[in-house]
Amino acid sequence: MIAKTTKPLVIVTGASSGIGLATARHLSAAGHPLLLLARRVEAMQALKLPNSLCLSVDVMDRAAFLSAVETAQARFGMADAIVNNAGVMLLGDITRQDPVEWDRMLDVNIKGLLNGIYAVASGMAARGSGTIINISSVAGRKTFANHTAYVATKFAVHGLSENLREELAPSGVRVVTIAPGAVETELLSHTSDAAIKAGYEDWKTSMGSPVLSADDVARAVLYAYQQPQQVCIREIVLAATRQQA
């Protein structure tokens, strides 16, 4: 039986921390029922958000992803939006970085995002409405030292998002790319090279003021989504004022 809610269902991946978790809070405050997906379910459950379904799903597991979406839609109605936020940042010197780290980023940042698109795009196109929001990075627009494989994945997110927008626009479905600069999240902790991590932290400190917070990015997501359906904010690029690159 579908629960009675005034707002439509939104799906958020990578919702256990950082941008995903902050986005879940903002969407819930706006009255949306939520499907929250991440490998760590406890952090999502700890939010105690009303009308939310929290499931431990790896975005690389297409069957589990599709099953989760079907379960949520049976409870809350069809998904009106998805925020494809799940991602990993494994920085490294390309001459020394373990290729296993490239594989992980390609799998999560690109294939996992495509799984999210696959889960909702056909239904949205058939209904003539919906919003797909892909979380990318300024690293999808320019290069940075020790970012080669990561930059490759984020340039891919920008490219596939623009192509997807062109394909879905005639059916009334919006595609939005959110490209943050440095954000204070646990994303950097995934990097295994201690020297590169220290250099990244020094770079953030050199700005002389805080970098973006997860809430800053979540507000940008909400702004784009809350525009009338006939208005598509194609891309938002945001960074701390003092971030030059």
C-alpha positions as CSV (number, residue, x, y, z in Angstrom):
1,M,0.0,0.0,0.0
2,I,1.4,3.4,-1.0
3,A,1.9,5.8,2.0
4,K,0.0,9.1,1.7
5,T,2.5,11.9,1.4
6,T,2.2,15.4,-0.1
7,K,5.6,15.3,-1.8
8,P,7.0,12.7,-4.3
9,L,9.7,10.2,-3.6
10,V,13.4,11.1,-4.0
11,I,16.2,8.6,-4.1
12,V,19.7,9.5,-2.6
13,T,22.7,7.3,-3.0
14,G,25.8,7.6,-0.8
15,A,23.4,8.8,1.9
16,S,25.4,7.6,4.9
17,S,27.8,10.6,5.1
18,G,28.8,14.0,3.7
19,I,26.8,15.5,0.8
20,G,24.4,12.5,0.6
21,L,23.5,12.7,4.3
22,A,23.1,16.5,4.2
23,T,20.9,16.2,1.1
24,A,18.7,13.7,2.8
25,R,18.1,16.0,5.7
26,H,17.2,18.9,3.5
27,L,14.9,16.9,1.3
28,S,13.1,15.4,4.3
29,A,12.7,18.9,5.8
30,A,11.0,19.9,2.5
31,G,8.5,17.0,3.0
32,H,9.8,14.4,0.6
33,P,9.7,10.6,1.4
34,L,13.1,9.2,0.7
35,L,14.9,6.1,-0.4
36,L,18.4,6.3,1.2
37,L,21.0,4.0,-0.2
38,A,24.6,3.3,1.1
39,R,26.6,0.4,2.2
40,R,26.5,1.6,5.8
41,V,22.9,1.6,6.9
42,E,23.3,2.6,10.5
43,A,24.2,6.2,9.8
44,M,21.1,6.7,7.6
45,Q,18.9,5.1,10.2
46,A,20.3,7.3,12.9
47,L,18.8,10.3,11.1
48,K,15.3,9.0,12.0
49,L,13.8,10.8,9.1
50,P,10.1,10.4,8.6
51,N,8.9,8.5,5.5
52,S,12.3,7.2,4.7
53,L,13.5,3.7,3.7
54,C,17.2,3.1,4.5
55,L,18.8,0.2,2.7
56,S,22.3,-1.2,2.6
57,V,22.9,-1.3,-1.1
58,D,26.2,-1.1,-3.1
59,V,25.4,1.0,-6.2
60,M,27.5,-1.5,-8.2
61,D,24.9,-4.2,-7.4
62,R,22.4,-3.4,-10.2
63,A,19.9,-6.1,-9.1
64,A,19.9,-4.9,-5.5
65,F,19.6,-1.3,-6.7
66,L,16.6,-2.0,-8.8
67,S,14.9,-4.1,-6.1
68,A,15.4,-1.2,-3.6
69,V,13.8,1.2,-6.0
70,E,10.8,-1.1,-6.6
71,T,10.3,-1.5,-2.9
72,A,10.4,2.2,-2.2
73,Q,8.0,3.0,-5.1
74,A,5.6,0.4,-3.9
75,R,5.6,2.2,-0.5
76,F,5.8,5.9,-1.6
77,G,4.8,6.1,-5.2
78,M,7.0,6.6,-8.3
79,A,10.4,8.3,-7.8
80,D,10.3,12.0,-8.9
81,A,14.0,12.4,-8.5
82,I,17.3,10.7,-7.9
83,V,20.5,12.2,-6.5
84,N,23.4,10.1,-7.7
85,N,25.9,11.1,-5.0
86,A,27.7,7.8,-4.2
87,G,31.4,8.2,-5.2
88,V,35.0,7.6,-4.1
89,M,38.1,9.8,-4.5
90,L,41.3,7.9,-4.5
91,L,44.0,10.3,-5.3
92,G,47.4,9.1,-6.5
93,D,50.5,9.6,-8.6
94,I,49.6,7.8,-11.8
95,T,53.1,6.4,-12.1
96,R,52.8,4.6,-8.7
97,Q,49.1,4.3,-8.0
98,D,47.6,0.8,-7.7
99,P,45.3,0.2,-10.7
100,V,42.9,-1.4,-8.3
101,E,42.1,2.1,-7.2
102,W,41.4,3.2,-10.8
103,D,39.0,0.2,-11.1
104,R,37.2,1.2,-7.9
105,M,36.6,4.8,-9.0
106,L,35.5,3.8,-12.5
107,D,33.1,1.2,-11.0
108,V,31.5,3.5,-8.4
109,N,31.8,6.9,-9.9
110,I,30.6,5.9,-13.5
111,K,29.0,2.5,-13.5
112,G,27.3,3.0,-10.2
113,L,25.9,6.3,-11.4
114,L,24.7,4.7,-14.6
115,N,22.9,2.1,-12.5
116,G,21.0,4.9,-10.7
117,I,20.1,6.4,-14.1
118,Y,18.9,3.0,-15.4
119,A,16.7,2.5,-12.3
120,V,14.6,5.6,-13.0
121,A,15.1,7.0,-16.5
122,S,12.6,4.8,-18.4
123,G,9.8,5.4,-15.9
124,M,10.4,9.1,-15.8
125,A,10.5,9.4,-19.6
126,A,7.2,7.4,-19.8
127,R,5.6,9.8,-17.3
128,G,7.0,12.9,-19.0
129,S,8.5,14.2,-15.7
130,G,11.4,13.7,-13.3
131,T,14.8,15.0,-12.3
132,I,18.2,13.2,-12.4
133,I,20.8,15.0,-10.3
134,N,24.4,13.8,-10.7
135,I,27.0,14.9,-8.2
136,S,30.3,15.6,-10.0
137,S,33.1,17.9,-9.1
138,V,35.1,20.8,-10.4
139,A,37.5,18.0,-11.3
140,G,35.1,17.2,-14.0
141,R,35.9,20.5,-15.6
142,K,39.7,21.0,-15.0
143,T,42.7,19.0,-13.9
144,F,44.6,18.7,-10.7
145,A,47.9,17.1,-9.7
146,N,47.5,13.5,-8.5
147,H,43.9,13.4,-9.7
148,T,44.4,11.6,-13.1
149,A,42.0,8.6,-12.6
150,Y,39.6,10.6,-10.5
151,V,39.5,13.4,-13.0
152,A,38.7,10.8,-15.7
153,T,35.7,9.7,-13.8
154,K,34.4,13.1,-13.2
155,F,34.9,14.3,-16.8
156,A,32.9,11.2,-17.7
157,V,30.1,12.3,-15.3
158,H,29.9,15.7,-16.9
159,G,29.9,14.2,-20.4
160,L,27.3,11.5,-19.8
161,S,25.1,14.0,-17.9
162,E,25.0,16.4,-20.8
163,N,24.4,13.6,-23.3
164,L,21.6,12.2,-21.1
165,R,20.0,15.7,-20.7
166,E,19.8,16.0,-24.5
167,E,18.3,12.6,-24.8
168,L,15.7,13.0,-22.1
169,A,14.8,16.7,-22.6
170,P,12.1,16.0,-25.3
171,S,10.3,13.8,-22.7
172,G,10.3,16.5,-20.1
173,V,12.9,14.9,-17.8
174,R,15.6,17.2,-16.3
175,V,19.2,16.3,-15.8
176,V,21.3,18.4,-13.4
177,T,25.0,18.3,-12.8
178,I,26.3,19.6,-9.4
179,A,30.1,20.3,-9.4
180,P,31.5,21.3,-6.0
181,G,35.0,22.3,-5.3
182,A,36.7,21.2,-2.1
183,V,34.2,20.0,0.5
184,E,34.7,19.1,4.1
185,T,33.7,15.5,4.0
186,E,35.3,12.1,4.6
187,L,35.9,11.6,0.9
188,L,39.7,12.3,1.2
189,S,40.0,9.6,3.8
190,H,39.7,7.0,1.1
191,T,43.0,8.1,-0.4
192,S,45.8,5.7,0.6
193,D,48.8,7.9,-0.1
194,A,49.5,9.8,3.2
195,A,51.7,12.4,1.5
196,I,49.1,13.2,-1.1
197,K,46.4,13.4,1.7
198,A,48.6,15.8,3.7
199,G,49.2,18.0,0.6
200,Y,45.5,18.2,-0.1
201,E,44.8,19.2,3.5
202,D,47.6,21.9,3.2
203,W,45.9,23.2,0.0
204,K,42.6,23.5,1.8
205,T,44.3,25.3,4.8
206,S,46.1,27.7,2.4
207,M,42.8,29.2,1.3
208,G,42.6,30.9,4.7
209,S,38.9,30.2,5.2
210,P,36.6,27.1,5.4
211,V,36.0,25.1,2.2
212,L,32.5,24.1,1.3
213,S,30.4,22.2,3.8
214,A,28.1,19.3,2.8
215,D,25.2,21.6,3.7
216,D,26.4,24.1,1.1
217,V,26.2,21.5,-1.6
218,A,22.9,20.1,-0.4
219,R,21.3,23.5,-0.6
220,A,22.5,23.8,-4.2
221,V,20.8,20.4,-4.9
222,L,17.6,21.5,-3.4
223,Y,17.7,24.8,-5.3
224,A,18.0,23.0,-8.6
225,Y,15.3,20.5,-7.8
226,Q,12.8,22.9,-6.5
227,Q,12.6,24.9,-9.7
228,P,9.5,24.4,-11.8
229,Q,9.7,21.3,-13.9
230,Q,9.9,23.3,-17.0
231,V,13.1,24.9,-15.7
232,C,16.3,22.9,-15.9
233,I,19.3,24.2,-14.0
234,R,21.7,22.3,-16.2
235,E,24.8,22.7,-14.0
236,I,25.9,24.3,-10.8
237,V,29.6,24.9,-10.1
238,L,30.3,26.0,-6.6
239,A,33.4,26.4,-4.5
240,A,34.7,28.3,-1.5
241,T,35.2,31.9,-2.4
242,R,38.9,31.7,-1.8
243,Q,39.4,28.5,-3.8
244,Q,41.2,29.7,-7.0
245,A,41.5,26.4,-8.9
